[in-house]
Amino acid sequence: MIHNKPTRSGRLLTALTFIFLYAPILVLIIFSFNSTKSRTVWTGFTFDWYIKLFNNDAIMTALGTTLLVSALAAVIATIAGTFASVGLYAMKRRPRELLLQVNNIPVTNADIITGVSLCILFVFLGKFLGFELGFGTLLIAHVTFNIPYVILSVLPKLRQLDKNLFEAAQDLGCSWMQAFTKVILPEIWPGVTSGLLMAFTLSIDDFVISYFTAGSVETLSMRIYAMTKKRISPEINAISTLLFLVILALLIIINIREVQQEKKAAKKH
Amino acid sequence: MSEKIINLENIHKDYGGKVVLDNLNLYVRDKEFVTLLGPSGCGKTTTLRIIGGFETPSAGVVYFDGKKVNDVPPNKRPVNTVFQRYALFNHLNVFDNVAFGLRIQKKYSEGEIADRVNRMLKLVSLPDYGDRMSTELSGGEQQRVAIARALVNHPRVLLLDEPLAALDLKLRKEMQRELKAIQQEVGITFVFVTHDQEEALTMSDTIVVMNKGKIQQIGTPTDIYNEPKNAFVANFIGESNIVDGIMHQDKLVSFCGRQFDCLDGGFAPDEPVDVVVRPEDFEVVAPEQGQLVGTVKSVLFMGVHYEIMVETEHFTWTVHSINYADVGDRVGLFLTPDDIHIMHKS
């Protein structure tokens, strides 16, 4: 028997769970405003660390790299993933299910394995083709781990379409490409943009795979990690707070969109 | 008779060895309402898709106005299609859905397009619906938009793939009448696919009955109903009693232990045949006046008539009669020669 009313112990358990999850982040955020370097004693409110942060060239460069690689990777992965979804959608059930399983492996796979294997591949290929780990390999790595998420977000939208939709477009005079751009793409657009946002978020968020594939280039999360190795400065708190807020904002946007789409879909029926 | 607009010659279609269409020969005349009728899996939809260009036949030739079109893609054929689930574009409103085909052609100004779209929306009884989104429409309204979207392009032929299957009975009847009226008004050839025999009988000029990838019979609704070519057609079109019989000579058949006069001929002497009798063709009479005598097993009230099951010595007959009979009654059944239809065993 499942009770509908939350019991007192149930409420307590939920509260504890959230405290465990968010207390560290809360402490991090609070101490990003602490006026001294102390991580234990509150000494007063300041924006200094944030100001320092924006004057720190290394951090700003890393931030630039992260934004650039995330934006590029998200766009490329979205285009590739959308076309891949169309291909998968058109396939027979069996090979499609098989490929989808393969697609899901990187999603569940440990990042470190993806990172190390990409690193080994790039070093190996680089030796023959004469390139080194750097922005290029970082970008390829990000595109690689983003594509499965784009497919997971686009393919369900395709499956919801009337199975004759593409043919209806052709029937009314569209070439293949016109049918895709004028009918299919507008119909699956919410899935495509969700995929784009998801890919962008994951790219900003990523540390492990970037660490193995970026060579001498540094992303924001790599910079933060490097900073923790030296004397820990509250700048780390500040940058982490900002990163946390950006990711949180993106996730909220993605979730709100999903809810809106579900409402729209529910209205349809 | 008007010219043949579509001609399918020796069409064969198989999917990895599974034969879907087997040596299909069929032509459609200009301005005709042709219905492809058959149970699911009989190949009727595949035939339609071959005409539309969505499937290519494994063998055989498709002619349009005498020209071979096997390799012409759907967007280059003078046909438009109304799909089973309508396939409306949900990101566009009703007006833009209907205008879609005209805009792709890039031959018309927006003014002309608006003119034609509004005229078409009026034709399908949806004036002032232009601004609605397709998701806000009922099934019947979506159906009309799909028809308008196809017809606005003035195709030579309109293909309809079970377009009324998703509608409830009352709406379906209404749409049947309306579709027929629209077809007569616009004067366009309709090729209509359905598994509903009643729908086929009420709407068509010509019915093509299909089963297992083969054409069973082509004819007018009256022909098909009154003179079914074989037991399958007889059984599929309306209800039928089918019993084994022996054709002794022209116009003389025996079944259920006695001889009957009939109107058919051209069989081998004493050829085993299928004898078909429509339930409504029986006359229920007193036992001593009947050619067949039996006991009433069950009676169902069907509205206009009663459906009475009469068990005789050799066979249990389905009989439709406007007169009531009680279960257990002894009744006679009387047939005139034109009530009896003889078919070759298939």
Boltz contact constraints between the chains, C-beta under 6 A:
constraints:
  - contact:
      token1: [A, 162]
      token2: [B, 85]
      max_distance: 6.0
  - contact:
      token1: [A, 162]
      token2: [B, 87]
      max_distance: 6.0
  - contact:
      token1: [A, 164]
      token2: [B, 83]
      max_distance: 6.0
  - contact:
      token1: [A, 164]
      token2: [B, 87]
      max_distance: 6.0
  - contact:
      token1: [A, 165]
      token2: [B, 87]
      max_distance: 6.0
  - contact:
      token1: [A, 167]
      token2: [B, 54]
      max_distance: 6.0
  - contact:
      token1: [A, 168]
      token2: [B, 83]
      max_distance: 6.0
  - contact:
      token1: [A, 168]
      token2: [B, 87]
      max_distance: 6.0
  - contact:
      token1: [A, 170]
      token2: [B, 74]
      max_distance: 6.0
  - contact:
      token1: [A, 170]
      token2: [B, 75]
      max_distance: 6.0
  - contact:
      token1: [A, 171]
      token2: [B, 74]
      max_distance: 6.0
  - contact:
      token1: [A, 171]
      token2: [B, 80]
      max_distance: 6.0
  - contact:
      token1: [A, 171]
      token2: [B, 81]
      max_distance: 6.0
  - contact:
      token1: [A, 172]
      token2: [B, 100]
      max_distance: 6.0
  - contact:
      token1: [A, 172]
      token2: [B, 101]
      max_distance: 6.0
  - contact:
      token1: [A, 173]
      token2: [B, 75]
      max_distance: 6.0
  - contact:
      token1: [A, 173]
      token2: [B, 101]
      max_distance: 6.0
  - contact:
      token1: [A, 173]
      token2: [B, 104]
      max_distance: 6.0
  - contact:
      token1: [A, 173]
      token2: [B, 105]
      max_distance: 6.0
  - contact:
      token1: [A, 174]
      token2: [B, 75]
      max_distance: 6.0
  - contact:
      token1: [A, 174]
      token2: [B, 104]
      max_distance: 6.0
  - contact:
      token1: [A, 183]
      token2: [B, 89]
      max_distance: 6.0
  - contact:
      token1: [A, 186]
      token2: [B, 91]
      max_distance: 6.0
  - contact:
      token1: [A, 187]
      token2: [B, 91]
      max_distance: 6.0
  - contact:
      token1: [A, 268]
      token2: [B, 135]
      max_distance: 6.0
